[in-house]
Amino acid sequence: MTGRRVLEPDRRLDCIGLYCPEPVFRTRIELDRMRPGEVLEVVADDPSAEEDIPRLARRLGHELLEVRREGDRLTFLIRKRG
């Protein structure tokens, strides 16, 4: 079978309707609760999240696996590192 493999996240965080700095705060809290190797999916519609969430992941040393935009909705996949 060809095509892209779909990664199933371990946790999902819905930040739709929340604005800066709330999506970043909630993402940080959720990542702190997770075990190394787990994947978090964050969905947000705050335009600031496009820069803020990847910056947070990098600063904390986690792996940003994917950023997807569908209209106003942004989806981030982050793998927690140990």
Beta strands, then each sheet from edge to edge (+ up, - down):
strand 1: 11-15
strand 2: 39-44
strand 3: 63-70
strand 4: 73-79
sheet 1: 1+ 2+ 4- 3+
end
